[in-house]
Amino acid sequence: MMKKAIKSLFLAFVFLTGLLASGCLGWAAAGYIPQEEVSTLDIEEDTVLVGGMPVGIYMETDGVLVLDTQPIEGLDGLEYDPARNLVKSGDYIVGINQENISRKDDLIQVLKNLTDRSVVLTLRREDEMMDVRLEAVEDEPNDYKLGIWVRDNVQGLGTITFLNQNSRFGALGHGIHDADTNLLMEIEEGSLYKTSIRSILKGDYGIPGSMEGLIVYNAFNHLGSIDKNTEAGIYGTVDKIDELFEEQIPVQVASRNEIQPGEAVIRCYLEDRIQEYAVSITGIDPEPKEINKGIVFQVTDQELLDKTGGIIQGMSGSPILQNGKLVGAVTHVFVNDPTKGYGIFAETMLHEAE
């Protein structure tokens, strides 16, 4: 579906807010020393081009994700629940009646052409493949349903953290989870697109703020491809480096042992430009229970506090810099205190990108 849309220069205007997972957000940068622009060919293994730019994100699932099941009323007026105890939330439907499927439209089309109410679904449940047989329900004349809610894509906003020497990017700093199942989404492919930020909703105690952007899904605005969705962020390749990284600023990636409590900066895109805002690193956990919560910081920059209230949705992935090095990326906000947030170690993201 994505490839066809790109080839035909299909325009899809969509307003989106930032991707958020359990209070996730992103952006950061800390007192780096200005340097000349460089080619990615000059980047060493522990050096990256620092990000901070918002991007539109579109990802397609690897199979059709099952959200839930529900009863259906048949033509006879009776209630049926064909998928109950057979199909579970978090399953991926990858086939029906021995036909491979990847999109929910494929599933709908097969159901439209049923000649036998007996249906065999091929499911991927965690790492196991299985076939289950169920009876489709005719709820309208010649219209069959399985009583399954599904999803096959996700869209949103996030922030690029860095680009390494192999033109691979890291972004978000946390995984993209399905909003209904809260499971990390298994993806087949994805794309990055240019986005323009249209408005910002200021955060407050107990109410996370957000940014809203406009994304045009076409070949002209396509920036790169996503091939990994992990708990440590999303990763892939950038095709239009000069367009995404207008400023090509190389910085070294710090090891977690180099990070110190104290002054740092985050690199945020607000009001049509990238700026650095002061934060204070208040906690460092070298071996965090959650991979994307190794750094705790607090926004101290009054200008950023006045504009956003602190950390808001859409900032996920913003670089955090300290002493001229990339130390991490913003990942989560404290819901009850938007001035505080968590970050992931940059070296963790660099490893995932490779």
Contacts in CASP RR format, 6 or more apart in sequence:
PFRMAT RR
TARGET T0000
AUTHOR 0000-0000-0000
METHOD contacts of the structure
MODEL  1
MMKKAIKSLFLAFVFLTGLLASGCLGWAAAGYIPQEEVSTLDIEEDTVLV
GGMPVGIYMETDGVLVLDTQPIEGLDGLEYDPARNLVKSGDYIVGINQEN
ISRKDDLIQVLKNLTDRSVVLTLRREDEMMDVRLEAVEDEPNDYKLGIWV
RDNVQGLGTITFLNQNSRFGALGHGIHDADTNLLMEIEEGSLYKTSIRSI
LKGDYGIPGSMEGLIVYNAFNHLGSIDKNTEAGIYGTVDKIDELFEEQIP
VQVASRNEIQPGEAVIRCYLEDRIQEYAVSITGIDPEPKEINKGIVFQVT
DQELLDKTGGIIQGMSGSPILQNGKLVGAVTHVFVNDPTKGYGIFAETML
HEAE
1 60 0 8 1.000
1 103 0 8 1.000
1 105 0 8 1.000
2 58 0 8 1.000
2 60 0 8 1.000
2 189 0 8 1.000
2 190 0 8 1.000
2 191 0 8 1.000
4 10 0 8 1.000
5 12 0 8 1.000
5 217 0 8 1.000
5 218 0 8 1.000
6 191 0 8 1.000
6 218 0 8 1.000
6 219 0 8 1.000
6 222 0 8 1.000
7 219 0 8 1.000
9 218 0 8 1.000
9 219 0 8 1.000
9 220 0 8 1.000
10 217 0 8 1.000
10 218 0 8 1.000
11 216 0 8 1.000
11 217 0 8 1.000
11 218 0 8 1.000
12 215 0 8 1.000
12 216 0 8 1.000
12 217 0 8 1.000
12 218 0 8 1.000
13 214 0 8 1.000
13 215 0 8 1.000
13 216 0 8 1.000
14 155 0 8 1.000
14 214 0 8 1.000
14 215 0 8 1.000
14 217 0 8 1.000
15 198 0 8 1.000
15 212 0 8 1.000
15 213 0 8 1.000
15 214 0 8 1.000
16 56 0 8 1.000
16 155 0 8 1.000
16 156 0 8 1.000
16 157 0 8 1.000
16 195 0 8 1.000
16 212 0 8 1.000
16 213 0 8 1.000
16 215 0 8 1.000
17 156 0 8 1.000
17 157 0 8 1.000
17 210 0 8 1.000
17 211 0 8 1.000
17 212 0 8 1.000
17 213 0 8 1.000
17 313 0 8 1.000
17 314 0 8 1.000
18 25 0 8 1.000
18 156 0 8 1.000
18 157 0 8 1.000
18 158 0 8 1.000
18 210 0 8 1.000
18 211 0 8 1.000
18 313 0 8 1.000
18 314 0 8 1.000
18 316 0 8 1.000
19 57 0 8 1.000
19 156 0 8 1.000
19 157 0 8 1.000
19 158 0 8 1.000
19 172 0 8 1.000
19 176 0 8 1.000
19 313 0 8 1.000
19 314 0 8 1.000
19 316 0 8 1.000
20 208 0 8 1.000
20 210 0 8 1.000
20 313 0 8 1.000
20 314 0 8 1.000
20 316 0 8 1.000
21 174 0 8 1.000
21 175 0 8 1.000
21 176 0 8 1.000
21 177 0 8 1.000
21 332 0 8 1.000
22 177 0 8 1.000
22 332 0 8 1.000
23 208 0 8 1.000
23 313 0 8 1.000
23 332 0 8 1.000
23 333 0 8 1.000
23 335 0 8 1.000
24 172 0 8 1.000
24 173 0 8 1.000
24 174 0 8 1.000
24 175 0 8 1.000
24 292 0 8 1.000
24 313 0 8 1.000
24 316 0 8 1.000
24 331 0 8 1.000
24 332 0 8 1.000
24 333 0 8 1.000
25 208 0 8 1.000
25 311 0 8 1.000
25 312 0 8 1.000
25 313 0 8 1.000
25 314 0 8 1.000
25 315 0 8 1.000
25 316 0 8 1.000
25 317 0 8 1.000
25 318 0 8 1.000
25 330 0 8 1.000
25 331 0 8 1.000
25 332 0 8 1.000
25 333 0 8 1.000
25 341 0 8 1.000
26 158 0 8 1.000
26 159 0 8 1.000
26 172 0 8 1.000
26 173 0 8 1.000
26 311 0 8 1.000
26 314 0 8 1.000
26 315 0 8 1.000
26 316 0 8 1.000
26 317 0 8 1.000
26 318 0 8 1.000
26 329 0 8 1.000
26 330 0 8 1.000
26 331 0 8 1.000
27 52 0 8 1.000
27 159 0 8 1.000
27 266 0 8 1.000
27 267 0 8 1.000
27 268 0 8 1.000
27 269 0 8 1.000
27 314 0 8 1.000
27 315 0 8 1.000
27 316 0 8 1.000
27 317 0 8 1.000
27 318 0 8 1.000
27 319 0 8 1.000
27 329 0 8 1.000
27 330 0 8 1.000
28 52 0 8 1.000
28 264 0 8 1.000
28 265 0 8 1.000
28 266 0 8 1.000
28 267 0 8 1.000
28 268 0 8 1.000
28 279 0 8 1.000
28 317 0 8 1.000
28 318 0 8 1.000
28 319 0 8 1.000
28 320 0 8 1.000
28 321 0 8 1.000
28 328 0 8 1.000
28 329 0 8 1.000
28 330 0 8 1.000
28 343 0 8 1.000
29 50 0 8 1.000
29 51 0 8 1.000
29 52 0 8 1.000
29 265 0 8 1.000
29 266 0 8 1.000
29 267 0 8 1.000
29 268 0 8 1.000
29 276 0 8 1.000
29 318 0 8 1.000
29 319 0 8 1.000
29 320 0 8 1.000
29 321 0 8 1.000
30 263 0 8 1.000
30 264 0 8 1.000
30 265 0 8 1.000
30 266 0 8 1.000
30 276 0 8 1.000
30 279 0 8 1.000
30 319 0 8 1.000
30 320 0 8 1.000
30 321 0 8 1.000
30 322 0 8 1.000
30 323 0 8 1.000
30 324 0 8 1.000
30 325 0 8 1.000
30 327 0 8 1.000
31 264 0 8 1.000
31 265 0 8 1.000
31 276 0 8 1.000
31 321 0 8 1.000
31 322 0 8 1.000
31 323 0 8 1.000
31 324 0 8 1.000
32 50 0 8 1.000
32 249 0 8 1.000
32 251 0 8 1.000
32 321 0 8 1.000
32 324 0 8 1.000
32 325 0 8 1.000
33 324 0 8 1.000
34 249 0 8 1.000
35 249 0 8 1.000
35 250 0 8 1.000
37 247 0 8 1.000
37 248 0 8 1.000
37 249 0 8 1.000
38 49 0 8 1.000
38 248 0 8 1.000
38 250 0 8 1.000
39 248 0 8 1.000
40 49 0 8 1.000
40 163 0 8 1.000
40 165 0 8 1.000
40 167 0 8 1.000
40 241 0 8 1.000
40 248 0 8 1.000
41 165 0 8 1.000
42 250 0 8 1.000
43 49 0 8 1.000
43 164 0 8 1.000
43 165 0 8 1.000
43 250 0 8 1.000
44 165 0 8 1.000
45 165 0 8 1.000
46 252 0 8 1.000
46 253 0 8 1.000
46 350 0 8 1.000
47 165 0 8 1.000
47 250 0 8 1.000
47 251 0 8 1.000
47 252 0 8 1.000
47 253 0 8 1.000
48 162 0 8 1.000
48 163 0 8 1.000
48 164 0 8 1.000
48 165 0 8 1.000
48 250 0 8 1.000
48 251 0 8 1.000
48 253 0 8 1.000
48 326 0 8 1.000
48 350 0 8 1.000
49 162 0 8 1.000
49 163 0 8 1.000
49 245 0 8 1.000
49 248 0 8 1.000
49 249 0 8 1.000
49 250 0 8 1.000
49 251 0 8 1.000
50 162 0 8 1.000
50 249 0 8 1.000
50 250 0 8 1.000
50 251 0 8 1.000
50 267 0 8 1.000
50 319 0 8 1.000
50 321 0 8 1.000
50 326 0 8 1.000
51 159 0 8 1.000
51 160 0 8 1.000
51 161 0 8 1.000
51 162 0 8 1.000
51 163 0 8 1.000
51 245 0 8 1.000
51 267 0 8 1.000
51 274 0 8 1.000
51 319 0 8 1.000
52 159 0 8 1.000
52 160 0 8 1.000
52 161 0 8 1.000
52 267 0 8 1.000
52 268 0 8 1.000
52 269 0 8 1.000
52 274 0 8 1.000
52 317 0 8 1.000
52 318 0 8 1.000
52 319 0 8 1.000
53 159 0 8 1.000
53 160 0 8 1.000
53 244 0 8 1.000
53 245 0 8 1.000
53 269 0 8 1.000
53 274 0 8 1.000
54 157 0 8 1.000
54 158 0 8 1.000
54 159 0 8 1.000
54 160 0 8 1.000
54 195 0 8 1.000
54 197 0 8 1.000
54 211 0 8 1.000
54 213 0 8 1.000
54 269 0 8 1.000
54 314 0 8 1.000
55 157 0 8 1.000
55 158 0 8 1.000
55 159 0 8 1.000
55 160 0 8 1.000
55 171 0 8 1.000
55 192 0 8 1.000
55 193 0 8 1.000
55 194 0 8 1.000
55 195 0 8 1.000
55 223 0 8 1.000
55 244 0 8 1.000
56 155 0 8 1.000
56 156 0 8 1.000
56 157 0 8 1.000
56 158 0 8 1.000
56 192 0 8 1.000
56 193 0 8 1.000
56 194 0 8 1.000
56 195 0 8 1.000
56 215 0 8 1.000
57 154 0 8 1.000
57 155 0 8 1.000
57 156 0 8 1.000
57 157 0 8 1.000
57 158 0 8 1.000
57 171 0 8 1.000
57 176 0 8 1.000
57 190 0 8 1.000
57 191 0 8 1.000
57 192 0 8 1.000
57 193 0 8 1.000
57 226 0 8 1.000
57 234 0 8 1.000
58 153 0 8 1.000
58 154 0 8 1.000
58 155 0 8 1.000
58 156 0 8 1.000
58 190 0 8 1.000
58 191 0 8 1.000
58 193 0 8 1.000
58 215 0 8 1.000
58 217 0 8 1.000
59 153 0 8 1.000
59 154 0 8 1.000
59 155 0 8 1.000
59 176 0 8 1.000
59 185 0 8 1.000
59 187 0 8 1.000
59 189 0 8 1.000
59 190 0 8 1.000
59 191 0 8 1.000
59 226 0 8 1.000
59 229 0 8 1.000
59 234 0 8 1.000
60 102 0 8 1.000
60 103 0 8 1.000
60 152 0 8 1.000
60 153 0 8 1.000
60 187 0 8 1.000
60 188 0 8 1.000
60 189 0 8 1.000
60 190 0 8 1.000
61 92 0 8 1.000
61 151 0 8 1.000
61 152 0 8 1.000
61 153 0 8 1.000
61 154 0 8 1.000
61 185 0 8 1.000
61 186 0 8 1.000
61 187 0 8 1.000
61 188 0 8 1.000
62 92 0 8 1.000
62 102 0 8 1.000
62 186 0 8 1.000
62 187 0 8 1.000
62 188 0 8 1.000
63 92 0 8 1.000
63 93 0 8 1.000
63 94 0 8 1.000
63 101 0 8 1.000
63 102 0 8 1.000
63 103 0 8 1.000
63 124 0 8 1.000
63 152 0 8 1.000
63 186 0 8 1.000
63 188 0 8 1.000
64 92 0 8 1.000
64 93 0 8 1.000
64 94 0 8 1.000
64 101 0 8 1.000
64 102 0 8 1.000
64 103 0 8 1.000
64 104 0 8 1.000
64 106 0 8 1.000
64 107 0 8 1.000
64 150 0 8 1.000
64 151 0 8 1.000
64 152 0 8 1.000
65 90 0 8 1.000
65 91 0 8 1.000
65 92 0 8 1.000
65 150 0 8 1.000
65 151 0 8 1.000
65 152 0 8 1.000
65 178 0 8 1.000
65 181 0 8 1.000
65 185 0 8 1.000
65 186 0 8 1.000
66 87 0 8 1.000
66 88 0 8 1.000
66 89 0 8 1.000
66 90 0 8 1.000
66 91 0 8 1.000
66 92 0 8 1.000
66 93 0 8 1.000
66 123 0 8 1.000
66 148 0 8 1.000
66 149 0 8 1.000
66 150 0 8 1.000
67 89 0 8 1.000
67 90 0 8 1.000
67 149 0 8 1.000
67 150 0 8 1.000
67 151 0 8 1.000
67 178 0 8 1.000
67 180 0 8 1.000
67 181 0 8 1.000
68 89 0 8 1.000
68 148 0 8 1.000
68 149 0 8 1.000
68 180 0 8 1.000
69 81 0 8 1.000
69 83 0 8 1.000
69 84 0 8 1.000
69 87 0 8 1.000
69 89 0 8 1.000
69 147 0 8 1.000
69 148 0 8 1.000
69 149 0 8 1.000
70 81 0 8 1.000
70 147 0 8 1.000
70 148 0 8 1.000
70 149 0 8 1.000
71 79 0 8 1.000
71 80 0 8 1.000
71 81 0 8 1.000
71 84 0 8 1.000
71 147 0 8 1.000
72 79 0 8 1.000
72 80 0 8 1.000
72 81 0 8 1.000
72 82 0 8 1.000
72 137 0 8 1.000
72 139 0 8 1.000
72 145 0 8 1.000
72 147 0 8 1.000
73 79 0 8 1.000
73 80 0 8 1.000
73 139 0 8 1.000
74 80 0 8 1.000
74 137 0 8 1.000
74 138 0 8 1.000
74 139 0 8 1.000
75 138 0 8 1.000
75 139 0 8 1.000
75 140 0 8 1.000
75 141 0 8 1.000
80 135 0 8 1.000
80 137 0 8 1.000
81 147 0 8 1.000
82 134 0 8 1.000
82 135 0 8 1.000
82 136 0 8 1.000
82 137 0 8 1.000
82 146 0 8 1.000
82 147 0 8 1.000
83 134 0 8 1.000
83 146 0 8 1.000
83 147 0 8 1.000
83 148 0 8 1.000
86 132 0 8 1.000
86 134 0 8 1.000
87 93 0 8 1.000
87 121 0 8 1.000
87 123 0 8 1.000
87 132 0 8 1.000
87 134 0 8 1.000
87 146 0 8 1.000
87 148 0 8 1.000
88 125 0 8 1.000
89 180 0 8 1.000
89 181 0 8 1.000
90 125 0 8 1.000
90 178 0 8 1.000
90 181 0 8 1.000
90 183 0 8 1.000
91 123 0 8 1.000
91 124 0 8 1.000
91 125 0 8 1.000
92 123 0 8 1.000
92 124 0 8 1.000
92 125 0 8 1.000
92 186 0 8 1.000
93 101 0 8 1.000
93 107 0 8 1.000
93 121 0 8 1.000
93 122 0 8 1.000
93 123 0 8 1.000
93 148 0 8 1.000
93 150 0 8 1.000
94 100 0 8 1.000
94 101 0 8 1.000
94 102 0 8 1.000
94 122 0 8 1.000
94 123 0 8 1.000
94 124 0 8 1.000
94 129 0 8 1.000
95 101 0 8 1.000
95 121 0 8 1.000
95 122 0 8 1.000
96 106 0 8 1.000
96 107 0 8 1.000
96 110 0 8 1.000
96 119 0 8 1.000
96 120 0 8 1.000
96 121 0 8 1.000
96 122 0 8 1.000
97 110 0 8 1.000
97 119 0 8 1.000
97 120 0 8 1.000
98 120 0 8 1.000
98 122 0 8 1.000
99 106 0 8 1.000
99 110 0 8 1.000
101 107 0 8 1.000
101 110 0 8 1.000
102 152 0 8 1.000
102 188 0 8 1.000
103 152 0 8 1.000
104 150 0 8 1.000
104 151 0 8 1.000
104 152 0 8 1.000
107 150 0 8 1.000
111 119 0 8 1.000
111 136 0 8 1.000
111 144 0 8 1.000
111 145 0 8 1.000
111 146 0 8 1.000
112 143 0 8 1.000
112 144 0 8 1.000
114 136 0 8 1.000
114 144 0 8 1.000
117 135 0 8 1.000
117 136 0 8 1.000
117 137 0 8 1.000
117 138 0 8 1.000
117 144 0 8 1.000
118 133 0 8 1.000
118 134 0 8 1.000
118 135 0 8 1.000
118 136 0 8 1.000
119 133 0 8 1.000
119 134 0 8 1.000
119 135 0 8 1.000
119 136 0 8 1.000
119 146 0 8 1.000
120 131 0 8 1.000
120 132 0 8 1.000
120 133 0 8 1.000
121 131 0 8 1.000
121 132 0 8 1.000
121 133 0 8 1.000
121 134 0 8 1.000
121 146 0 8 1.000
122 129 0 8 1.000
122 130 0 8 1.000
122 131 0 8 1.000
123 129 0 8 1.000
123 130 0 8 1.000
123 131 0 8 1.000
123 132 0 8 1.000
134 146 0 8 1.000
136 144 0 8 1.000
136 145 0 8 1.000
136 146 0 8 1.000
137 144 0 8 1.000
137 145 0 8 1.000
137 146 0 8 1.000
137 147 0 8 1.000
138 144 0 8 1.000
139 145 0 8 1.000
149 180 0 8 1.000
151 178 0 8 1.000
151 180 0 8 1.000
154 176 0 8 1.000
154 178 0 8 1.000
154 185 0 8 1.000
155 215 0 8 1.000
156 215 0 8 1.000
157 195 0 8 1.000
157 211 0 8 1.000
157 213 0 8 1.000
157 215 0 8 1.000
157 313 0 8 1.000
157 314 0 8 1.000
158 171 0 8 1.000
158 172 0 8 1.000
158 314 0 8 1.000
158 315 0 8 1.000
158 316 0 8 1.000
158 317 0 8 1.000
159 171 0 8 1.000
159 172 0 8 1.000
159 269 0 8 1.000
159 314 0 8 1.000
159 315 0 8 1.000
159 316 0 8 1.000
159 317 0 8 1.000
159 318 0 8 1.000
159 329 0 8 1.000
159 330 0 8 1.000
160 169 0 8 1.000
160 170 0 8 1.000
160 171 0 8 1.000
160 192 0 8 1.000
160 244 0 8 1.000
160 317 0 8 1.000
161 169 0 8 1.000
161 170 0 8 1.000
161 171 0 8 1.000
161 172 0 8 1.000
161 173 0 8 1.000
161 317 0 8 1.000
161 318 0 8 1.000
161 319 0 8 1.000
161 326 0 8 1.000
161 328 0 8 1.000
161 329 0 8 1.000
161 346 0 8 1.000
161 349 0 8 1.000
162 169 0 8 1.000
162 170 0 8 1.000
162 253 0 8 1.000
162 319 0 8 1.000
162 326 0 8 1.000
162 346 0 8 1.000
162 349 0 8 1.000
162 350 0 8 1.000
162 353 0 8 1.000
163 169 0 8 1.000
163 170 0 8 1.000
163 238 0 8 1.000
163 241 0 8 1.000
163 244 0 8 1.000
163 245 0 8 1.000
164 350 0 8 1.000
164 353 0 8 1.000
164 354 0 8 1.000
166 354 0 8 1.000
167 237 0 8 1.000
167 238 0 8 1.000
167 241 0 8 1.000
168 235 0 8 1.000
168 236 0 8 1.000
168 237 0 8 1.000
168 238 0 8 1.000
168 353 0 8 1.000
168 354 0 8 1.000
169 192 0 8 1.000
169 235 0 8 1.000
169 236 0 8 1.000
169 237 0 8 1.000
169 238 0 8 1.000
169 353 0 8 1.000
170 233 0 8 1.000
170 234 0 8 1.000
170 235 0 8 1.000
170 236 0 8 1.000
170 317 0 8 1.000
170 349 0 8 1.000
170 352 0 8 1.000
170 353 0 8 1.000
171 192 0 8 1.000
171 233 0 8 1.000
171 234 0 8 1.000
171 235 0 8 1.000
171 316 0 8 1.000
171 317 0 8 1.000
172 233 0 8 1.000
172 234 0 8 1.000
172 316 0 8 1.000
172 317 0 8 1.000
172 329 0 8 1.000
172 331 0 8 1.000
173 232 0 8 1.000
173 233 0 8 1.000
173 234 0 8 1.000
173 292 0 8 1.000
173 316 0 8 1.000
173 317 0 8 1.000
173 329 0 8 1.000
173 330 0 8 1.000
173 331 0 8 1.000
173 343 0 8 1.000
173 344 0 8 1.000
173 349 0 8 1.000
174 231 0 8 1.000
174 232 0 8 1.000
174 233 0 8 1.000
174 292 0 8 1.000
174 316 0 8 1.000
174 331 0 8 1.000
174 332 0 8 1.000
174 344 0 8 1.000
175 184 0 8 1.000
175 229 0 8 1.000
175 230 0 8 1.000
175 231 0 8 1.000
175 232 0 8 1.000
175 233 0 8 1.000
175 234 0 8 1.000
175 292 0 8 1.000
176 184 0 8 1.000
176 185 0 8 1.000
176 229 0 8 1.000
176 233 0 8 1.000
176 234 0 8 1.000
177 183 0 8 1.000
177 184 0 8 1.000
177 185 0 8 1.000
178 185 0 8 1.000
184 229 0 8 1.000
184 230 0 8 1.000
184 231 0 8 1.000
185 229 0 8 1.000
186 229 0 8 1.000
187 226 0 8 1.000
187 227 0 8 1.000
187 228 0 8 1.000
187 229 0 8 1.000
189 225 0 8 1.000
189 226 0 8 1.000
189 227 0 8 1.000
190 225 0 8 1.000
190 226 0 8 1.000
190 227 0 8 1.000
191 222 0 8 1.000
191 223 0 8 1.000
191 224 0 8 1.000
191 225 0 8 1.000
191 226 0 8 1.000
192 222 0 8 1.000
192 223 0 8 1.000
192 224 0 8 1.000
192 225 0 8 1.000
192 226 0 8 1.000
192 238 0 8 1.000
192 244 0 8 1.000
193 215 0 8 1.000
193 216 0 8 1.000
193 217 0 8 1.000
193 221 0 8 1.000
193 222 0 8 1.000
193 223 0 8 1.000
194 215 0 8 1.000
194 216 0 8 1.000
194 221 0 8 1.000
194 223 0 8 1.000
194 243 0 8 1.000
195 213 0 8 1.000
195 214 0 8 1.000
195 215 0 8 1.000
196 213 0 8 1.000
196 214 0 8 1.000
197 211 0 8 1.000
197 212 0 8 1.000
197 213 0 8 1.000
197 269 0 8 1.000
197 270 0 8 1.000
197 272 0 8 1.000
198 212 0 8 1.000
198 213 0 8 1.000
198 214 0 8 1.000
199 211 0 8 1.000
199 212 0 8 1.000
199 213 0 8 1.000
200 209 0 8 1.000
200 210 0 8 1.000
200 211 0 8 1.000
200 212 0 8 1.000
200 270 0 8 1.000
200 307 0 8 1.000
200 308 0 8 1.000
200 312 0 8 1.000
201 209 0 8 1.000
201 210 0 8 1.000
201 211 0 8 1.000
201 212 0 8 1.000
201 312 0 8 1.000
202 209 0 8 1.000
202 307 0 8 1.000
202 308 0 8 1.000
202 309 0 8 1.000
202 312 0 8 1.000
203 209 0 8 1.000
203 210 0 8 1.000
203 308 0 8 1.000
203 309 0 8 1.000
203 310 0 8 1.000
203 312 0 8 1.000
203 338 0 8 1.000
204 309 0 8 1.000
204 338 0 8 1.000
205 336 0 8 1.000
205 337 0 8 1.000
205 338 0 8 1.000
206 335 0 8 1.000
206 336 0 8 1.000
206 338 0 8 1.000
208 312 0 8 1.000
208 313 0 8 1.000
208 333 0 8 1.000
208 335 0 8 1.000
208 338 0 8 1.000
209 308 0 8 1.000
209 309 0 8 1.000
209 312 0 8 1.000
209 313 0 8 1.000
209 338 0 8 1.000
210 312 0 8 1.000
210 313 0 8 1.000
210 314 0 8 1.000
211 312 0 8 1.000
211 313 0 8 1.000
211 314 0 8 1.000
211 315 0 8 1.000
215 221 0 8 1.000
222 239 0 8 1.000
222 240 0 8 1.000
223 238 0 8 1.000
223 239 0 8 1.000
223 240 0 8 1.000
223 243 0 8 1.000
223 244 0 8 1.000
224 236 0 8 1.000
224 237 0 8 1.000
224 238 0 8 1.000
224 239 0 8 1.000
224 240 0 8 1.000
225 236 0 8 1.000
225 237 0 8 1.000
225 239 0 8 1.000
226 234 0 8 1.000
226 235 0 8 1.000
226 236 0 8 1.000
227 235 0 8 1.000
227 236 0 8 1.000
227 237 0 8 1.000
228 234 0 8 1.000
228 235 0 8 1.000
228 236 0 8 1.000
228 352 0 8 1.000
230 352 0 8 1.000
231 290 0 8 1.000
231 291 0 8 1.000
231 292 0 8 1.000
232 291 0 8 1.000
232 292 0 8 1.000
232 344 0 8 1.000
232 348 0 8 1.000
232 349 0 8 1.000
232 352 0 8 1.000
233 292 0 8 1.000
233 317 0 8 1.000
233 344 0 8 1.000
233 349 0 8 1.000
233 352 0 8 1.000
235 352 0 8 1.000
235 353 0 8 1.000
236 353 0 8 1.000
238 244 0 8 1.000
238 245 0 8 1.000
241 248 0 8 1.000
247 274 0 8 1.000
251 321 0 8 1.000
251 324 0 8 1.000
251 325 0 8 1.000
251 326 0 8 1.000
252 324 0 8 1.000
252 325 0 8 1.000
252 326 0 8 1.000
253 325 0 8 1.000
253 326 0 8 1.000
253 346 0 8 1.000
253 347 0 8 1.000
253 350 0 8 1.000
254 322 0 8 1.000
254 323 0 8 1.000
254 325 0 8 1.000
254 326 0 8 1.000
254 327 0 8 1.000
254 346 0 8 1.000
254 347 0 8 1.000
255 347 0 8 1.000
256 284 0 8 1.000
256 286 0 8 1.000
256 294 0 8 1.000
256 345 0 8 1.000
256 347 0 8 1.000
257 286 0 8 1.000
258 323 0 8 1.000
258 325 0 8 1.000
258 327 0 8 1.000
259 281 0 8 1.000
259 284 0 8 1.000
259 295 0 8 1.000
259 322 0 8 1.000
259 327 0 8 1.000
259 345 0 8 1.000
260 281 0 8 1.000
260 284 0 8 1.000
260 322 0 8 1.000
261 280 0 8 1.000
261 281 0 8 1.000
261 282 0 8 1.000
261 283 0 8 1.000
261 284 0 8 1.000
262 280 0 8 1.000
262 281 0 8 1.000
262 282 0 8 1.000
262 322 0 8 1.000
263 278 0 8 1.000
263 279 0 8 1.000
263 280 0 8 1.000
263 281 0 8 1.000
263 322 0 8 1.000
264 278 0 8 1.000
264 279 0 8 1.000
264 280 0 8 1.000
264 281 0 8 1.000
264 297 0 8 1.000
264 320 0 8 1.000
264 321 0 8 1.000
264 322 0 8 1.000
264 327 0 8 1.000
265 276 0 8 1.000
265 277 0 8 1.000
265 278 0 8 1.000
265 279 0 8 1.000
265 320 0 8 1.000
265 321 0 8 1.000
265 322 0 8 1.000
266 276 0 8 1.000
266 277 0 8 1.000
266 279 0 8 1.000
266 297 0 8 1.000
266 299 0 8 1.000
266 315 0 8 1.000
266 318 0 8 1.000
266 319 0 8 1.000
266 320 0 8 1.000
266 321 0 8 1.000
266 330 0 8 1.000
267 274 0 8 1.000
267 275 0 8 1.000
267 276 0 8 1.000
267 318 0 8 1.000
267 319 0 8 1.000
267 321 0 8 1.000
268 274 0 8 1.000
268 275 0 8 1.000
268 276 0 8 1.000
268 277 0 8 1.000
268 304 0 8 1.000
268 315 0 8 1.000
268 318 0 8 1.000
269 275 0 8 1.000
270 304 0 8 1.000
270 307 0 8 1.000
270 308 0 8 1.000
271 307 0 8 1.000
276 321 0 8 1.000
277 299 0 8 1.000
277 301 0 8 1.000
277 303 0 8 1.000
277 304 0 8 1.000
278 299 0 8 1.000
278 300 0 8 1.000
278 301 0 8 1.000
279 297 0 8 1.000
279 298 0 8 1.000
279 299 0 8 1.000
279 300 0 8 1.000
279 301 0 8 1.000
279 320 0 8 1.000
280 297 0 8 1.000
280 298 0 8 1.000
280 300 0 8 1.000
281 295 0 8 1.000
281 296 0 8 1.000
281 297 0 8 1.000
281 320 0 8 1.000
281 322 0 8 1.000
281 327 0 8 1.000
282 296 0 8 1.000
282 297 0 8 1.000
282 298 0 8 1.000
282 340 0 8 1.000
283 295 0 8 1.000
283 296 0 8 1.000
283 297 0 8 1.000
284 294 0 8 1.000
284 295 0 8 1.000
284 296 0 8 1.000
285 293 0 8 1.000
285 294 0 8 1.000
285 295 0 8 1.000
285 296 0 8 1.000
286 294 0 8 1.000
288 294 0 8 1.000
291 344 0 8 1.000
291 348 0 8 1.000
292 331 0 8 1.000
292 332 0 8 1.000
292 342 0 8 1.000
292 343 0 8 1.000
292 344 0 8 1.000
293 331 0 8 1.000
293 332 0 8 1.000
293 342 0 8 1.000
293 343 0 8 1.000
293 344 0 8 1.000
294 342 0 8 1.000
294 343 0 8 1.000
294 344 0 8 1.000
294 345 0 8 1.000
295 320 0 8 1.000
295 327 0 8 1.000
295 328 0 8 1.000
295 342 0 8 1.000
295 343 0 8 1.000
295 344 0 8 1.000
295 345 0 8 1.000
296 340 0 8 1.000
296 341 0 8 1.000
296 342 0 8 1.000
296 343 0 8 1.000
297 320 0 8 1.000
297 340 0 8 1.000
297 341 0 8 1.000
297 342 0 8 1.000
297 343 0 8 1.000
298 339 0 8 1.000
298 340 0 8 1.000
298 341 0 8 1.000
299 305 0 8 1.000
299 309 0 8 1.000
299 310 0 8 1.000
299 311 0 8 1.000
299 339 0 8 1.000
299 340 0 8 1.000
304 310 0 8 1.000
305 339 0 8 1.000
308 338 0 8 1.000
309 338 0 8 1.000
309 339 0 8 1.000
310 333 0 8 1.000
310 338 0 8 1.000
310 339 0 8 1.000
311 330 0 8 1.000
311 333 0 8 1.000
311 338 0 8 1.000
311 339 0 8 1.000
311 340 0 8 1.000
311 341 0 8 1.000
312 333 0 8 1.000
312 338 0 8 1.000
313 333 0 8 1.000
315 330 0 8 1.000
316 329 0 8 1.000
316 330 0 8 1.000
316 331 0 8 1.000
317 329 0 8 1.000
317 330 0 8 1.000
317 331 0 8 1.000
318 329 0 8 1.000
318 330 0 8 1.000
319 326 0 8 1.000
319 328 0 8 1.000
319 329 0 8 1.000
319 346 0 8 1.000
320 326 0 8 1.000
320 327 0 8 1.000
320 328 0 8 1.000
320 329 0 8 1.000
320 330 0 8 1.000
320 343 0 8 1.000
320 346 0 8 1.000
321 327 0 8 1.000
326 346 0 8 1.000
327 345 0 8 1.000
327 346 0 8 1.000
328 343 0 8 1.000
328 344 0 8 1.000
328 345 0 8 1.000
328 346 0 8 1.000
328 349 0 8 1.000
329 343 0 8 1.000
329 344 0 8 1.000
329 346 0 8 1.000
329 349 0 8 1.000
330 341 0 8 1.000
330 342 0 8 1.000
330 343 0 8 1.000
331 341 0 8 1.000
331 342 0 8 1.000
331 343 0 8 1.000
331 344 0 8 1.000
332 341 0 8 1.000
332 342 0 8 1.000
332 343 0 8 1.000
333 340 0 8 1.000
333 341 0 8 1.000
333 342 0 8 1.000
334 340 0 8 1.000
334 341 0 8 1.000
334 342 0 8 1.000
END
